Every structure is written in C-alpha cells, then in structure tokens.
Amino acid sequence: MKIISTPLELKDELKHINKSIGFIPTMGALHEGHLELIKNARKGNDIVVVSIFVNPTQFLQDEDLDRYPRRDEADKKICELAGVDILFFPSSSDIYGDDEIKIEAPNVRGYILEGATRPGHFSGVLTIVMKLLNIVNPTRAYFGKKDAQQLHLISLMVQQYFMSVEIVPIDTIRDSDGLAQSSRNIYLSAQERQEALKIPSSLYEAAKMVSSGTIDVKKIRSKMLDILNPLEISYVEILNHNFEIIQEVEMKNTIILVEVISGETRLLDNIWL
C-alpha cells in the first residue's frame, strides 16, 4: 500500500493507470462500516483508493473538530490489511488555500434535517467531496446509506455538474445490538449507548408498521417519537428518495430518518423502504 500526502503526487500516481478505480473518502477512525465500503470497492474495481481527511469546512464554529476521533496509525494498518492500494493522507494546507471557491449546498435540500441545525455543513461536505473526486478521478465512489442526506446531495452534485463518477450507496453496518456504526459512537457512555438503542428500535417498529399495512406518515412518526422518548430528538422525518415530504409511505421510494442527541453526541440513522 502506498501512502500519499499531496494532491499533485496522487494525480501523478494515477494519471497513467488505465484501470477502474474505486474510491472511499473518509474522516478516519475507521470501523466495520468503512471496511464494508472498502470490500465493495475491492470487489468492483482494479485499484482501491481511500482518503483520510478530517475536513474543517464541514464543522460549525462550536462543533467537535478538535476532538473528532483520530487514530492515524491504526487506520493505516486497517487499510493495509483491507487491501487498499493507495491511502491519501493530506493535511489541511494541502487541500485548502486562501480565498477559496466553494460549492454551495442547494437552498432547500441542503438546509433541511441535519442542514437546518448545521447551516453550511453540507456546503463544506460538497466542497471537499468535489475536490477529492477531482484529485482521484475515480470510476466509482462509495458512500454509506447511514448518512442519507449527504449521499443524496453528493449524488445530486455529480448529476448537476455532469461528473462521470458513479456514486455507489452501501447499506448501513450495525453492531450486534443494532446501533448503526459511527466514528462518534466512542463518545457514548455505557448508559448513553443503551439509551441510543431506542433509535434502531424506532426504525424497526416503523418498518414493522409498514409491513403490516400502515402507510400513514403521521401514525408512523407518532409511534417512533413515543419509542424515542426521552431522548433529545433533532428530527424524525419520512421522505421520498428525492428528499421531498410525503403523506403516505411509497414502497421502494421512502426513507425514514432520525437524528438524536445522546449526551453531547449527535447520532444519525435511517431505514430505506
């Protein structure tokens, strides 16, 4: 595995490769969810590139940039063992300069749900993803479905900017207790983690209601809110795959999304129907 730290060096390394490239952009603190992305990229491509970069532009002023988990040496070993060909490990000065051109998130879909409480977050996400895709120029890029709004906006950016990369969504990986894997789970105390299990419970109950014939969004949402109580709920929303409000569940075109705060930790989860 090669470790490369500058965009120009990586572009130079890849420019003569006439093979398919699978790319996984990450912020490190790798877990089984990331390994699932790598596994799928390994299956579908000749070359696998992973980036590790804690992107400052997607954190708001009072958020956890400074304490975001960093396990650089462990992450390098994980990538090596997972069969990654190239690990891109840039610094902030390698990626950002002065007087930056920025990609702006859409006015509606970029400022609902997570974007409503974190204005500007998705502009930072789209900016770094655009930069990384331009550096790597992959055949396919892999993103987890747990971050459904992020996945939707990245797919929208690729479509609207007529980019040639294929965005590949990968199902959420869960721990044995049902909690969706996230780098931020390490922040949770034992009690907070136990309380957080109400999140997958609420989603499973929603899926059960739908399978039993309940498609009324208000009824499903009300039941989920009951299950999640007394967690601090940022939102429980039921939307179609285009992130538009719906009144009734549409099979194969519905996402049920949850965000809660447990202690000081923001936890996202969802289920795709």
C-alpha positions as a Markdown table, in Angstrom:
| # | Residue | x | y | z |
|---|---|---|---|---|
| 1 | Met | 0.0 | 0.0 | 0.0 |
| 2 | Lys | 1.3 | 3.4 | -1.0 |
| 3 | Ile | 0.7 | 6.4 | 1.4 |
| 4 | Ile | 0.5 | 9.7 | -0.5 |
| 5 | Ser | 0.0 | 13.1 | 1.1 |
| 6 | Thr | -0.3 | 15.7 | -1.7 |
| 7 | Pro | -2.9 | 16.1 | -4.4 |
| 8 | Leu | -0.3 | 16.6 | -7.2 |
| 9 | Glu | 1.6 | 13.4 | -6.2 |
| 10 | Leu | -1.6 | 11.4 | -6.1 |
| 11 | Lys | -2.8 | 12.8 | -9.5 |
| 12 | Asp | 0.7 | 11.9 | -10.9 |
| 13 | Glu | 0.5 | 8.4 | -9.5 |
| 14 | Leu | -3.0 | 7.8 | -11.0 |
| 15 | Lys | -2.8 | 9.5 | -14.3 |
| 16 | His | -1.2 | 6.6 | -16.2 |
| 17 | Ile | -3.5 | 3.9 | -14.7 |
| 18 | Asn | -5.8 | 2.6 | -17.3 |
| 19 | Lys | -7.8 | 0.5 | -14.8 |
| 20 | Ser | -11.0 | 1.1 | -12.9 |
| 21 | Ile | -10.6 | 3.0 | -9.6 |
| 22 | Gly | -12.8 | 2.6 | -6.6 |
| 23 | Phe | -12.6 | 5.5 | -4.1 |
| 24 | Ile | -13.7 | 5.8 | -0.5 |
| 25 | Pro | -13.4 | 9.2 | 1.1 |
| 26 | Thr | -13.3 | 9.1 | 5.0 |
| 27 | Met | -12.5 | 11.2 | 8.0 |
| 28 | Gly | -10.7 | 8.3 | 9.6 |
| 29 | Ala | -11.4 | 6.5 | 12.9 |
| 30 | Leu | -12.3 | 3.6 | 10.6 |
| 31 | His | -14.8 | 0.9 | 11.7 |
| 32 | Glu | -16.7 | -2.0 | 10.1 |
| 33 | Gly | -18.8 | 0.4 | 8.1 |
| 34 | His | -15.8 | 1.7 | 6.3 |
| 35 | Leu | -14.5 | -1.8 | 5.8 |
| 36 | Glu | -17.7 | -2.7 | 4.0 |
| 37 | Leu | -17.2 | 0.2 | 1.7 |
| 38 | Ile | -13.6 | -0.9 | 1.0 |
| 39 | Lys | -14.8 | -4.5 | 0.5 |
| 40 | Asn | -17.3 | -3.4 | -2.1 |
| 41 | Ala | -14.7 | -1.2 | -3.9 |
| 42 | Arg | -12.3 | -4.1 | -3.9 |
| 43 | Lys | -14.9 | -6.3 | -5.5 |
| 44 | Gly | -15.8 | -3.9 | -8.2 |
| 45 | Asn | -12.6 | -2.2 | -9.2 |
| 46 | Asp | -8.9 | -2.9 | -10.1 |
| 47 | Ile | -7.5 | -0.2 | -7.8 |
| 48 | Val | -8.8 | 1.0 | -4.4 |
| 49 | Val | -8.0 | 4.4 | -3.1 |
| 50 | Val | -9.0 | 5.6 | 0.4 |
| 51 | Ser | -8.6 | 9.1 | 1.7 |
| 52 | Ile | -8.4 | 10.1 | 5.4 |
| 53 | Phe | -9.0 | 13.8 | 5.9 |
| 54 | Val | -10.9 | 15.5 | 8.8 |
| 55 | Asn | -12.5 | 18.2 | 6.8 |
| 56 | Pro | -12.6 | 21.5 | 8.7 |
| 57 | Thr | -15.1 | 23.2 | 6.4 |
| 58 | Gln | -18.0 | 20.9 | 7.4 |
| 59 | Phe | -17.7 | 21.7 | 11.1 |
| 60 | Leu | -19.5 | 24.7 | 12.6 |
| 61 | Gln | -17.7 | 27.0 | 14.9 |
| 62 | Asp | -18.8 | 25.3 | 18.2 |
| 63 | Glu | -18.7 | 21.7 | 16.9 |
| 64 | Asp | -16.2 | 18.9 | 17.7 |
| 65 | Leu | -13.5 | 19.4 | 15.1 |
| 66 | Asp | -10.7 | 19.4 | 17.7 |
| 67 | Arg | -11.9 | 16.3 | 19.5 |
| 68 | Tyr | -13.0 | 14.4 | 16.4 |
| 69 | Pro | -11.5 | 10.9 | 16.9 |
| 70 | Arg | -8.2 | 10.4 | 15.2 |
| 71 | Arg | -6.4 | 7.1 | 15.0 |
| 72 | Asp | -4.0 | 7.6 | 12.2 |
| 73 | Glu | -1.6 | 4.7 | 12.7 |
| 74 | Ala | -4.4 | 2.2 | 13.4 |
| 75 | Asp | -6.3 | 3.5 | 10.3 |
| 76 | Lys | -3.2 | 3.0 | 8.1 |
| 77 | Lys | -2.9 | -0.6 | 9.4 |
| 78 | Ile | -6.6 | -1.3 | 8.8 |
| 79 | Cys | -6.3 | 0.0 | 5.2 |
| 80 | Glu | -3.2 | -2.1 | 4.6 |
| 81 | Leu | -4.9 | -5.3 | 5.9 |
| 82 | Ala | -8.1 | -4.5 | 3.9 |
| 83 | Gly | -6.2 | -4.5 | 0.6 |
| 84 | Val | -6.2 | -0.8 | -0.1 |
| 85 | Asp | -3.8 | 0.1 | -2.9 |
| 86 | Ile | -3.3 | 3.8 | -2.2 |
| 87 | Leu | -4.1 | 5.8 | 1.0 |
| 88 | Phe | -4.4 | 9.5 | 0.5 |
| 89 | Phe | -3.5 | 11.3 | 3.8 |
| 90 | Pro | -3.3 | 15.1 | 3.1 |
| 91 | Ser | -3.1 | 18.0 | 5.5 |
| 92 | Ser | -5.5 | 20.9 | 5.5 |
| 93 | Ser | -2.9 | 23.1 | 3.8 |
| 94 | Asp | -2.6 | 20.5 | 1.0 |
| 95 | Ile | -6.4 | 20.8 | 0.3 |
| 96 | Tyr | -7.3 | 24.4 | 1.1 |
| 97 | Gly | -5.8 | 27.7 | 0.1 |
| 98 | Asp | -6.6 | 31.4 | 0.5 |
| 99 | Asp | -9.8 | 32.9 | -1.0 |
| 100 | Glu | -11.4 | 29.6 | -1.8 |
| 101 | Ile | -14.0 | 28.9 | -4.4 |
| 102 | Lys | -16.8 | 27.0 | -2.6 |
| 103 | Ile | -19.5 | 24.6 | -3.6 |
| 104 | Glu | -22.8 | 25.7 | -2.1 |
| 105 | Ala | -25.4 | 23.2 | -0.9 |
| 106 | Pro | -28.9 | 23.6 | -2.5 |
| 107 | Asn | -31.1 | 26.2 | -0.8 |
| 108 | Val | -33.8 | 23.7 | 0.2 |
| 109 | Arg | -32.4 | 20.2 | 0.4 |
| 110 | Gly | -29.1 | 21.4 | 1.9 |
| 111 | Tyr | -30.9 | 23.3 | 4.7 |
| 112 | Ile | -33.4 | 20.8 | 6.0 |
| 113 | Leu | -32.9 | 17.9 | 8.5 |
| 114 | Glu | -29.3 | 18.0 | 9.5 |
| 115 | Gly | -28.7 | 21.1 | 7.5 |
| 116 | Ala | -31.4 | 23.0 | 9.5 |
| 117 | Thr | -29.4 | 22.8 | 12.7 |
| 118 | Arg | -25.9 | 22.9 | 11.0 |
| 119 | Pro | -26.2 | 25.6 | 8.3 |
| 120 | Gly | -23.3 | 25.5 | 5.9 |
| 121 | His | -22.4 | 21.9 | 6.9 |
| 122 | Phe | -23.3 | 20.4 | 3.6 |
| 123 | Ser | -21.6 | 23.2 | 1.6 |
| 124 | Gly | -18.4 | 22.0 | 3.4 |
| 125 | Val | -19.2 | 18.4 | 2.6 |
| 126 | Leu | -19.8 | 19.1 | -1.1 |
| 127 | Thr | -16.7 | 21.2 | -1.4 |
| 128 | Ile | -14.4 | 18.6 | 0.0 |
| 129 | Val | -16.0 | 15.8 | -2.0 |
| 130 | Met | -15.7 | 17.8 | -5.2 |
| 131 | Lys | -12.0 | 18.4 | -4.5 |
| 132 | Leu | -11.3 | 14.7 | -3.7 |
| 133 | Leu | -13.2 | 13.4 | -6.7 |
| 134 | Asn | -11.3 | 15.8 | -9.0 |
| 135 | Ile | -8.0 | 14.7 | -7.4 |
| 136 | Val | -8.7 | 10.9 | -7.7 |
| 137 | Asn | -10.9 | 10.9 | -10.8 |
| 138 | Pro | -12.4 | 7.5 | -9.7 |
| 139 | Thr | -14.6 | 5.2 | -11.7 |
| 140 | Arg | -16.8 | 4.7 | -8.7 |
| 141 | Ala | -17.0 | 6.4 | -5.3 |
| 142 | Tyr | -18.6 | 4.6 | -2.3 |
| 143 | Phe | -20.7 | 6.2 | 0.4 |
| 144 | Gly | -22.7 | 4.7 | 3.3 |
| 145 | Lys | -26.5 | 5.0 | 3.3 |
| 146 | Lys | -26.5 | 5.9 | 7.0 |
| 147 | Asp | -25.6 | 9.5 | 6.0 |
| 148 | Ala | -28.6 | 9.6 | 3.7 |
| 149 | Gln | -28.8 | 13.3 | 3.2 |
| 150 | Gln | -25.1 | 13.6 | 2.5 |
| 151 | Leu | -25.4 | 10.7 | 0.0 |
| 152 | His | -28.4 | 12.4 | -1.7 |
| 153 | Leu | -26.6 | 15.8 | -2.0 |
| 154 | Ile | -23.4 | 14.2 | -3.3 |
| 155 | Ser | -25.4 | 12.3 | -5.9 |
| 156 | Leu | -27.2 | 15.5 | -6.9 |
| 157 | Met | -23.9 | 17.4 | -7.2 |
| 158 | Val | -22.5 | 14.7 | -9.5 |
| 159 | Gln | -25.7 | 14.7 | -11.6 |
| 160 | Gln | -25.9 | 18.5 | -11.9 |
| 161 | Tyr | -22.2 | 19.1 | -12.6 |
| 162 | Phe | -22.3 | 16.3 | -15.2 |
| 163 | Met | -19.5 | 14.4 | -13.5 |
| 164 | Ser | -18.5 | 11.0 | -14.8 |
| 165 | Val | -18.0 | 9.2 | -11.5 |
| 166 | Glu | -20.6 | 6.5 | -10.4 |
| 167 | Ile | -21.8 | 7.0 | -6.8 |
| 168 | Val | -22.4 | 3.7 | -5.1 |
| 169 | Pro | -24.5 | 3.6 | -2.0 |
| 170 | Ile | -23.8 | 0.9 | 0.6 |
| 171 | Asp | -26.1 | -0.4 | 3.3 |
| 172 | Thr | -25.5 | 0.6 | 6.9 |
| 173 | Ile | -23.4 | -1.7 | 9.1 |
| 174 | Arg | -24.7 | -2.3 | 12.6 |
| 175 | Asp | -23.2 | -3.6 | 15.8 |
| 176 | Ser | -24.7 | -6.8 | 17.3 |
| 177 | Asp | -27.1 | -4.6 | 19.5 |
| 178 | Gly | -28.5 | -2.9 | 16.4 |
| 179 | Leu | -26.8 | 0.5 | 16.8 |
| 180 | Ala | -25.5 | 1.9 | 13.5 |
| 181 | Gln | -21.7 | 2.0 | 13.4 |
| 182 | Ser | -20.3 | 5.5 | 13.6 |
| 183 | Ser | -16.9 | 7.0 | 14.5 |
| 184 | Arg | -18.7 | 9.1 | 17.1 |
| 185 | Asn | -20.0 | 6.1 | 19.0 |
| 186 | Ile | -16.9 | 6.1 | 21.1 |
| 187 | Tyr | -18.1 | 9.3 | 22.7 |
| 188 | Leu | -21.1 | 7.5 | 24.3 |
| 189 | Ser | -21.1 | 6.4 | 27.9 |
| 190 | Ala | -22.5 | 2.9 | 28.7 |
| 191 | Gln | -25.8 | 4.5 | 29.7 |
| 192 | Glu | -25.9 | 6.8 | 26.6 |
| 193 | Arg | -25.3 | 3.8 | 24.4 |
| 194 | Gln | -28.1 | 1.9 | 26.0 |
| 195 | Glu | -30.5 | 4.8 | 25.5 |
| 196 | Ala | -29.3 | 5.2 | 21.9 |
| 197 | Leu | -30.7 | 1.7 | 21.1 |
| 198 | Lys | -34.1 | 3.4 | 21.0 |
| 199 | Ile | -33.0 | 4.7 | 17.6 |
| 200 | Pro | -32.9 | 1.3 | 15.8 |
| 201 | Ser | -35.9 | 0.2 | 17.8 |
| 202 | Ser | -37.9 | 3.1 | 16.5 |
| 203 | Leu | -36.9 | 2.3 | 12.9 |
| 204 | Tyr | -37.6 | -1.4 | 13.2 |
| 205 | Glu | -41.0 | -0.6 | 14.6 |
| 206 | Ala | -41.7 | 1.8 | 11.7 |
| 207 | Ala | -40.7 | -1.0 | 9.2 |
| 208 | Lys | -43.0 | -3.4 | 11.1 |
| 209 | Met | -45.9 | -1.0 | 10.9 |
| 210 | Val | -45.4 | -0.6 | 7.1 |
| 211 | Ser | -45.2 | -4.3 | 6.6 |
| 212 | Ser | -48.5 | -4.7 | 8.5 |
| 213 | Gly | -50.1 | -2.2 | 6.1 |
| 214 | Thr | -49.8 | 1.2 | 7.9 |
| 215 | Ile | -48.6 | 3.8 | 5.4 |
| 216 | Asp | -49.9 | 7.0 | 7.1 |
| 217 | Val | -46.7 | 9.0 | 7.8 |
| 218 | Lys | -48.3 | 10.8 | 10.9 |
| 219 | Lys | -49.1 | 7.5 | 12.6 |
| 220 | Ile | -45.6 | 6.0 | 11.9 |
| 221 | Arg | -43.9 | 9.2 | 13.1 |
| 222 | Ser | -46.0 | 9.4 | 16.3 |
| 223 | Lys | -45.1 | 5.8 | 17.2 |
| 224 | Met | -41.4 | 6.5 | 16.6 |
| 225 | Leu | -41.5 | 9.6 | 18.8 |
| 226 | Asp | -43.0 | 7.5 | 21.6 |
| 227 | Ile | -40.3 | 5.0 | 21.4 |
| 228 | Leu | -37.5 | 7.6 | 21.3 |
| 229 | Asn | -38.8 | 9.5 | 24.4 |
| 230 | Pro | -37.0 | 10.9 | 26.4 |
| 231 | Leu | -34.0 | 11.2 | 24.1 |
| 232 | Glu | -33.3 | 14.7 | 22.7 |
| 233 | Ile | -34.8 | 14.5 | 19.2 |
| 234 | Ser | -33.5 | 16.7 | 16.4 |
| 235 | Tyr | -35.9 | 15.2 | 13.9 |
| 236 | Val | -37.9 | 12.2 | 12.8 |
| 237 | Glu | -38.9 | 12.6 | 9.2 |
| 238 | Ile | -40.3 | 10.4 | 6.5 |
| 239 | Leu | -39.4 | 11.5 | 2.9 |
| 240 | Asn | -39.2 | 10.1 | -0.5 |
| 241 | His | -35.8 | 9.3 | -2.1 |
| 242 | Asn | -35.7 | 12.8 | -3.6 |
| 243 | Phe | -36.0 | 14.2 | 0.0 |
| 244 | Glu | -39.5 | 15.6 | -0.6 |
| 245 | Ile | -42.2 | 15.5 | 2.1 |
| 246 | Ile | -44.8 | 12.7 | 1.6 |
| 247 | Gln | -48.1 | 11.9 | 3.4 |
| 248 | Glu | -48.0 | 8.1 | 2.8 |
| 249 | Val | -45.2 | 5.6 | 2.6 |
| 250 | Glu | -44.3 | 4.7 | -1.0 |
| 251 | Met | -42.6 | 1.3 | -1.2 |
| 252 | Lys | -39.1 | 1.5 | -2.8 |
| 253 | Asn | -39.3 | 5.3 | -2.6 |
| 254 | Thr | -39.3 | 6.1 | 1.2 |
| 255 | Ile | -36.6 | 6.9 | 3.7 |
| 256 | Ile | -37.3 | 7.2 | 7.4 |
| 257 | Leu | -34.7 | 9.4 | 9.1 |
| 258 | Val | -33.8 | 10.0 | 12.7 |
| 259 | Glu | -31.3 | 12.3 | 14.4 |
| 260 | Val | -31.0 | 12.4 | 18.2 |
| 261 | Ile | -28.5 | 13.9 | 20.7 |
| 262 | Ser | -27.3 | 11.5 | 23.3 |
| 263 | Gly | -25.2 | 13.3 | 25.9 |
| 264 | Glu | -23.2 | 15.6 | 23.6 |
| 265 | Thr | -23.1 | 13.2 | 20.7 |
| 266 | Arg | -25.2 | 13.6 | 17.5 |
| 267 | Leu | -26.4 | 10.2 | 16.2 |
| 268 | Leu | -27.9 | 9.7 | 12.7 |
| 269 | Asp | -29.8 | 6.6 | 11.5 |
| 270 | Asn | -32.4 | 5.7 | 8.9 |
| 271 | Ile | -34.2 | 2.9 | 7.1 |
| 272 | Trp | -34.8 | 2.8 | 3.3 |
| 273 | Leu | -38.1 | 1.3 | 2.3 |
